[in-house]
């Protein structure tokens, strides 16, 4: 069903975009929070609350998707998150805001495991890189929407911004109900249940490398807006629009990376090369910021915004392929948990670091993480196993695509 596959993919993309606007859009509330009297570190802590909420539920949502299917999990998570945000918009105080963001992040975590399984079930290995990259565009698209809308909405009051995020989740729920269908699953042989894919270190190394690559991504995503305001003298709304455009560029780099991986038959070799490029651009950003070269620093910031997100789809595809359909939900849950554990810590830790040193010093420290990721990516294992993986994926996909 070629048409049905792409309809499901687009609906899943919208669903994950709505979830990501909630989970990763909170940094665009930082100017409003600081105007209310919070420090940068305190505002950064609140910005990390949705990501902290993810950590509690990601693996559980993945196990639910493995057992009950993707559609039910997507509907449940998005509707719960939307209702929590609408309820939180009626509350007052920073404690209530933190609780609302935590609950919304925990609920919308469902979109990550379930939407990844949809791609694994509906697409074959020779097109899965592009399909997963399109699905992974939801993160920069969600951030772009947040960058465009939240600074203006928050200027009218935080409840207005929360209500808009909640409404987006409920609209995405309706779309999933209308369009998403779970892929047919191949008949399982009860005598041959697949063993855990975690008996070898390959998945652990992919989780580790992709988690390290999340740190520069969230350093840039969290502090780019306040950097443009504090250092380069931009106003919040035009800075948000500029960063929204950069996020769209980030979506393009994810699709290009997925296409590249399908053509070369490798997810991990492109992932390593893009990690090297990300580290180089971050180093240029740090040098330009420390030297107060404003135009080069601005260009490096925009390029870092686009490159830092480019590897996510590759890592997710590699994890799903190695886990197989029986373990994909749980493996993607572990993947997201590992990534978001570092993502949740990044805003407050780098907020303290930037406050104590400078933006340039913070960007310089961020260079260490893609450098370490390059050492962890298990490219050698992929060269040994890739042909067999692709063959088994095609055989597994045949019953699902009839």
Buried (B, 14 or more C-beta within 10 A) or exposed (E): BEEEBBBBBBBBBBBBBBBBBBBBBBBBBBBBBBEEEBEBBBBBBBBBBBBBBBBBBBBBBBBBBBEBBBBBBBBBBBBBBBBBBBBBBEEEEBEBBBBBBBBBBBBBBBBBBBBBBBBBBBBBBBBBBBBBBBBBBBBBBBBBBBBBBBBBBBBEEBBBBBBBBBBBBBBBBEBBBEBBBBBEEBEEEEEEEEEEBBEEEBBBBBBBBBBBBBBBBBBBBBBBBBBBBEBBEBEBBEBBBBBBBBBBBBBBBBBBBBBBBBEEBBBBBBBBBBBEBBBBBBBBBBBBBBEEBEEBBBBBBBBBBBBBBBBBBBBBBBBBBBBBBBBBBBBBBBBBBBBBBBBBBBBBBBBBBBBEEBBBBBBBBBBBBBBBBBEBBBBEBBEEBBEEBBEBBEEBBEEBBE
